[in-house]
Amino acid sequence: MQTLLSKLNPAQREAVTTTAGPLLVLAGAGSGKTRVLTYRIAYLISEKHIPPENILAITFTNKAAAEMKTRLEALVGEGSAYIWARTFHSACVRFLRRDIERIGYKQDFTIYDAAEQKAIVRECIKALNLDDKTYPVSACLSNISAAKNDMLSPAAFEELHRGNFRMEGYCKVYARYQAQLEKYNAVDFDDLLCLTVRLFEECPDVLEYYRNKFKYIHVDEYQDTNTVQYRLVSLLAEKHRNLCVVGDEDQSIYKFRGADIQNILQFEKSFPDARTIRLEQNYRSTQNILDAANAVIAHNTERLGKRLWTDNGDGNKLIKYKANTEYDEASYISAELARLHRQEGIPYADMVVLYRMNAQSRPIEEQLLLNAVPYKIIKGHRFYDAKEIKDSIAYLRTIHNPDDDVSLSRIINEPKRGIGATSLGKASALAAEKNISLYTVIRDESYASAVGSSWTKMHAFSEIIEGIRAEANNLPVTALIREIFDKTGYMAQFNPENPEDAVRIENLQEFLSVGLKYEKEAEQSSLTDFLDNLALVADVDDYDEEIDSVTLMTIHTAKGLEFPVVFVAGFEEGVFPSFRAVFESAEIEEERRLCYVALTRAKARLYLTHAQTRTLMGATTRNRVSRFMLDIPEHLYTAEGADVTSHSVDISPLPTRPRGPAHFGTTITSKPIVPGPAATANCDLAPGDTVRHKKFGEGTILSAVPVGNDTKLEINFLSAGKKTLLATYAKLEKI
C-alpha cells in the first residue's frame, strides 16, 4: 500500500487516508478522482481491514462503474468482487428485486424505457380527453420526472398545484400514469430511486440491514445528485457517517435532469464535522487550456472555489476561429481535422467536435462527407432502438412479467398472426374495465365472446408464451432468445435475400451476441438480471475510442471523456449560452459550467469557433460572439478567420491507423470512411439511375458530384428517404 500511496500527490494521499467521518473531495477536471476513489477503497481493505462487502461505491454511468471495477480488481484482487461498485440505478434495482414486495409490488417488475413511458402517457392523455397540443407527451413526462425527483407522489403533486388550471391537467396525467405502471407491474427510471427511498422509510428493518452492510459509502459525481439521490445516500450513511463524496461543483451541468448543485455546495452544512480536500492538480491538459477554463468559470458565484494547475507545460495556444456562416465554420473544422490527420499524423479517433445542441451537427456532417473525413455521431438512436431489437426485448419482458401490457401489445401480432388493432383494442378495453391484465383476458376463455373471433388467435399466441415460460428458468439467456425466435417464428419472417431484412437478421444475431457476452460476464446469470442490464444501458457507455473516426457529440454527452484535440463550435450568444438561458443568472451559471466542461475535455489542442450569421431551426440570425469567448484572456489564443468563405483539403490516400469496425453503441450517420487507393472519380452512375443499397433498399440518384478521388451521390431511397453517400463505399447495385 505504501508503494501505491507514493504514486499520489499530497492532496490525493490525504483524501485516500482520511477514512473516518464525512469527507468532501472537490476534484477538479482531470485531477485523478477515479484513482483517489479506488485507492481509498484499497486502503480501507488493506490498511483498515474493512471487509470488501462493507463498502459501497456509487457512480452515475455504467462506463464509470466498469472502470472502477477494473481498477479495483487490479488493486484488491479477488476480494473486489464483493465490493458494491454500481450506478445509482443498478444499486436500486438490486435493493428492489430483494424487497419490493414489502411495498406492494411484485418481484418480477419490468423497467420501462423512454419509448414505453411515452406510449403510456399518450394512452393517459387520450383516456383523460386532454388536448395533446396543450399537454404534449414530452412536457407531461418532464413534469412527472420533476415530481418524482422531488419525491412528490401524485397526491402531493396535485396538492402543490391546486388552483392552477393548466398544472391540474399534468397532475391528472401523473396520477393515471402511475396507476397504469402499477397495474402493469412496471417501474420507470425515476421509480427505481423513489421506490428504494420509500422501501427504506417504510421498512426500517430493510434500511437497518443495508446500513449495517455498508459501513463505508463513496459517491462519485456528487454534484449531479438530485433530491431523491441525496435522500437515499443520507439514509444509508446516517448510522456510521463514513461518507466520502467526490465531485466538482464547476461541472454540475444536469439541472435539466433534476440535479441540485446545492447538494455539494451545502455538504459542509449538512455534515458540520466534514473535512474538505481540494484536488487542483490536473494531469490531463496543458496550462493554457486550464487558464482559459479557470478564466471562464471564475465569473460564477455558486462555487466553493479552486484553480486548476498542471506540470504539463503551457502547450499550444487555443485557436479562435471567426466564421462568416455555419457552413464556413463547418468547412474550417473539416479542413483542419483532415490537415491534423494527414500532415501531423493525429489519429481521427483522437479528435472530437462538440456543440451545444444536436441541430448544429448537420453542416458539420456535410463538410466531413465532402472532405471524406470519417466520423461517428453519438446521440439518441441506438442498436437497442431498432424495431426488431425492441420486439425481442418485449418478448423477454412478456415471458418475465405477463402483466406488462405494453410489451405484450407490442409483440402479440409480431410476426403477423391476423390480430388486428380493433380486436386488440377490444381486449385492452376489457382489461381496463375489469382492472386486470391483457394477458389474463387472452388466457381466460370466459372473455372470448366479449373480445370476438380474434380471441382464439390471441389465446393461441398465449399458449406459445406459456410454453416458453415453462422452460425459461432452465435455459441460459441466449438459449431462451433462440427459443423465442424459433417458436414464435420471429426471425423466420425475414428474407435474407431482401437487403432490409438482411440487416434485421444481422441485428437479431448481434442480439444473441449480447446474450452471450452477458452470460460470460454475469456474476449470476438470469433473465431478470439480463433485462435489468439492458434497461440500464446508456448511449455513452458504448462509446468506443478504438474506432478511428472523428467523434461528434453534444457537450453534455462528452462529460467524463477526454481527447487530445477538441473543437467546440457555436460560441455565440443565443447558441452557447443558449437563448433560453440569457435572461436568468442561475441558467447562465449552468451554461458557464457547461463551457468549463467543454474546455477541460481537451488535452493538447483546443479550437473555439463562432459564426457571424447562423441558420438554425429555420431562422437566420446575426449573433454576437459568446460572453464565454470574451472571458478568455487574449494572450491565451490565436485568432483566425473572418474573411475566409470556403476551405478545401487534399484528400489523396494516405496511410491510416485502423482502430476497429463500427459498432452498434453509437449512431453511425456515415460509416467511418477511410480514403483508399480504390477510390475513383470514374463513377458510372448518373442522376435518374435506379440503384439498390444493402441497407437502404431501392432508390433513385438525384445528383452525382465529383469529390476529390470519389463521387458524392445524393439518393432518394423509397424506404429510408434522402441519403448522401460516397460512391466507392456505398457498394450500390445499378438496376
GIZI-V729218 format. One record per run of one state. SS is the DSSP state (H for helix, E for strand, L for the rest). FROM is the first residue (numbers start at 1). TO is the last residue. If there is no record, write none. Layout:
SS;FROM;TO / SS;FROM;TO
This chain:
L;1;1 / H;2;5 / L;6;9 / H;10;17 / L;18;22 / E;23;27 / L;28;32 / H;33;46 / L;47;51 / H;52;54 / E;55;59 / L;60;61 / H;62;82 / L;83;83 / E;84;87 / H;88;103 / L;104;109 / E;110;111 / L;112;113 / H;114;127 / L;128;136 / H;137;149 / L;150;153 / H;154;160 / L;161;164 / H;165;183 / L;184;185 / E;186;187 / L;188;188 / H;189;202 / L;203;203 / H;204;213 / L;214;215 / E;216;219 / L;220;221 / H;222;224 / L;225;226 / H;227;237 / L;238;242 / E;243;247 / L;248;248 / H;249;251 / L;252;254 / H;255;257 / L;258;261 / H;262;265 / L;266;266 / H;267;270 / L;271;274 / E;275;279 / L;280;280 / E;281;281 / L;282;286 / H;287;297 / L;298;308 / E;309;309 / L;310;317 / E;318;323 / L;324;325 / H;326;344 / L;345;347 / H;348;350 / E;351;355 / L;356;357 / H;358;370 / L;371;374 / E;375;377 / L;378;382 / H;383;385 / L;386;386 / H;387;400 / L;401;404 / H;405;411 / L;412;420 / H;421;434 / L;435;437 / H;438;443 / L;444;444 / H;445;451 / L;452;454 / H;455;472 / L;473;476 / H;477;488 / L;489;490 / H;491;493 / L;494;498 / H;499;521 / L;522;526 / H;527;535 / L;536;538 / H;539;542 / L;543;549 / E;550;554 / H;555;558 / L;559;562 / E;563;568 / L;569;571 / E;572;572 / L;573;573 / E;574;574 / L;575;577 / E;578;578 / L;579;584 / H;585;599 / L;600;601 / E;602;611 / L;612;612 / E;613;616 / L;617;618 / E;619;622 / L;623;624 / E;625;625 / L;626;626 / H;627;631 / L;632;633 / H;634;636 / E;637;641 / L;642;666 / E;667;667 / L;668;689 / E;690;693 / L;694;696 / E;697;707 / L;708;709 / E;710;717 / L;718;720 / E;721;726 / H;727;730 / L;731;732 / E;733;734 / L;735;735
